[in-house]
């Protein structure tokens, strides 16, 4: 330490500077740790939404195919249908990525023109994540449910 005109100079870091630097470093590391946790959760949520979209799309494609083959099938009658349990598997090793409960609701499409009827149905597929035993598995930031809707039709009469 040097003294010059009543002022003391440190030859390196003073205790106050060191404490300030450690405080900033601590808060910075805590912020980075929180960002890493959020990033990991968002990756899991993204994968869950992707596999839920696969389950919804697969169900919608099978219902569309059924509509083209047999539009009067009971699975396409107005009302609620399901549930089905769907497992999305990893194509590389066959492990189960996610399990979903898939339900769908079918509604008739009305026509505002008098004397006309539309041969069409509105189909809404609802996909919700479930545990192995079938209980709901909704955890914010990790998985969510998904709805997919379309109109199946053959024209008017």
C-alpha positions, 0 to 999 in steps of 0.5 A, spaced: 500 500 500 502 506 498 500 513 501 500 519 497 497 526 500 493 522 505 490 517 500 491 510 500 492 506 494 491 498 493 497 495 489 491 490 487 484 488 488 481 491 494 476 487 498 470 492 496 472 490 489 473 483 490 466 483 494 462 487 488 465 482 483 463 476 487 456 478 487 456 480 480 458 473 478 454 470 483 447 473 480 450 472 473 451 464 474 444 464 477 441 467 471 445 462 467 442 456 471 435 459 470 436 460 463 439 453 462 433 450 466 428 454 462 431 451 455 431 444 457 423 445 459 422 448 453 426 442 449 421 437 452 415 441 451 417 442 444 418 434 443 411 433 447 408 438 442 411 435 436 409 428 438 402 430 440 401 433 433 403 426 430 398 423 434 393 428 432 395 427 425 395 420 425 388 419 428 385 425 423 388 421 417 385 414 419 378 418 420 379 421 413 380 415 410 374 412 414 370 417 411 372 416 404 371 408 405 364 408 409 362 415 411 356 412 415 361 408 420 359 409 427 366 413 428 363 418 424 356 419 427 355 426 430 357 426 438 363 424 442 368 418 440 374 415 444 378 415 448 384 411 444 390 410 447 396 412 442 403 411 444 408 415 439 415 411 439 422 413 437 423 410 430 430 408 431 430 404 437 422 403 439 422 406 445 416 410 447 416 417 447 409 419 449 403 416 451 396 420 449 389 419 450 385 421 443 378 423 443 374 426 437 368 430 436 364 429 430 358 435 428 354 435 422 355 441 418 349 445 417 347 449 410 343 456 411 340 454 404 332 452 405 331 445 402 339 443 401 343 439 406 351 438 406 354 431 406 359 433 411 362 433 418 366 437 422 371 433 426 375 435 432 381 431 435 383 432 442 390 429 444 392 429 451 398 426 455 397 420 459 401 416 464 402 409 463 396 407 468 392 412 464 391 418 468 392 425 466 400 427 465 399 435 464 405 439 467 406 446 465 412 447 461 413 439 459 407 437 456 400 440 453 394 438 450 392 439 443 386 440 438 386 439 431 380 440 427 377 439 419 371 438 415 370 432 411 365 432 406 362 430 399 358 436 397 351 438 397 344 435 395 
